[in-house]
Amino acid sequence: MFAVVEVAGKQYKVSPKDRIAVPTLNEKAGTKITLDRVLLIGDEDKVVVGNPVVAGAHVEGTILEHGKRDKVIVFKKKRRKGYRVKRGHRQKFTQIEILSIGK
């Protein structure tokens, strides 16, 4: 069984026991959460597509940790002008373990 859920404006395909990294959520590590924006639920032989969400469907998970991704370097340069800017960025994320998919 799998589901497509929307978390913070992004869509993720999840199955039970999956671990996904989503944009930062304001919950503490170890907290159980319920994701209500389920866009699709699929099984081996049957697929239910929501309009826009599947009514009564939910995905339950546990927040494992909060962290930062690897650093991304942004370097800008204009030739012959002496303009150089180097900036770094580390995106924050929340890691969630999917426990169950309910309907």
C-alpha positions in Angstrom: 0.0 0.0 0.0 1.2 3.5 -0.8 -0.1 7.0 -0.6 0.7 10.5 -2.0 0.6 13.1 0.6 1.1 16.9 0.6 3.3 18.4 3.3 4.1 22.1 3.2 3.1 22.4 -0.4 5.3 19.5 -1.6 4.1 16.0 -2.6 5.6 12.8 -1.4 4.9 9.1 -2.2 5.0 7.2 1.0 4.6 3.6 2.3 4.6 2.3 5.8 8.1 2.2 7.4 9.3 4.8 4.9 11.4 7.8 6.1 11.0 11.1 4.4 12.6 14.5 4.8 10.1 17.4 4.6 10.5 21.1 5.2 10.7 22.1 8.8 7.6 21.4 10.9 6.9 23.1 14.3 6.7 19.9 16.3 9.2 18.2 18.7 11.1 15.1 17.9 9.2 11.9 19.0 5.8 13.5 18.4 3.2 11.5 16.5 1.6 13.5 13.7 -1.3 12.9 11.3 -1.1 14.0 7.7 -4.6 14.8 6.4 -3.8 16.0 2.9 -3.8 12.6 1.2 -4.0 13.1 -2.6 -4.0 9.4 -3.6 -4.1 5.9 -2.1 -3.0 2.9 -4.0 -3.0 -0.9 -3.4 -1.9 -3.7 -5.7 -5.1 -3.7 -7.6 -7.0 -0.5 -6.7 -6.2 3.2 -6.8 -8.3 5.9 -5.2 -7.6 9.5 -6.4 -8.9 12.4 -4.4 -10.6 15.5 -5.7 -8.4 17.2 -4.5 -8.0 15.0 -1.4 -9.3 11.5 -0.5 -12.1 11.9 2.0 -11.4 10.4 5.4 -7.9 9.3 4.5 -4.9 10.0 6.7 -1.3 9.0 7.1 0.2 8.7 10.6 3.9 9.2 11.3 6.5 10.0 14.0 8.9 12.9 13.8 12.4 11.4 14.2 14.6 14.5 14.1 15.2 18.0 12.8 18.4 18.9 10.9 20.1 20.8 8.2 21.0 19.6 4.7 24.4 19.9 3.1 25.6 23.4 2.3 24.9 24.8 -1.1 27.3 27.5 -2.4 25.8 30.3 -4.4 28.6 32.2 -6.3 27.8 35.3 -8.5 30.3 37.0 -10.7 30.3 39.7 -13.4 33.3 39.6 -15.5 35.6 42.7 -15.7 33.6 44.5 -13.1 35.2 43.3 -9.9 31.9 41.9 -8.7 32.0 38.6 -6.8 29.6 37.4 -4.1 29.9 34.0 -2.4 27.1 32.9 -0.2 26.2 29.5 1.4 22.8 28.1 2.4 21.7 25.1 4.5 18.1 24.1 4.2 16.4 22.9 7.4 14.3 19.7 7.3 12.3 17.4 9.5 12.6 13.6 9.1 9.4 11.6 9.5 8.9 7.9 9.7 5.6 6.7 8.3 3.7 4.4 10.6 0.4 3.6 8.8 -1.9 4.7 6.1 -5.6 4.8 7.0 -8.7 5.3 5.1 
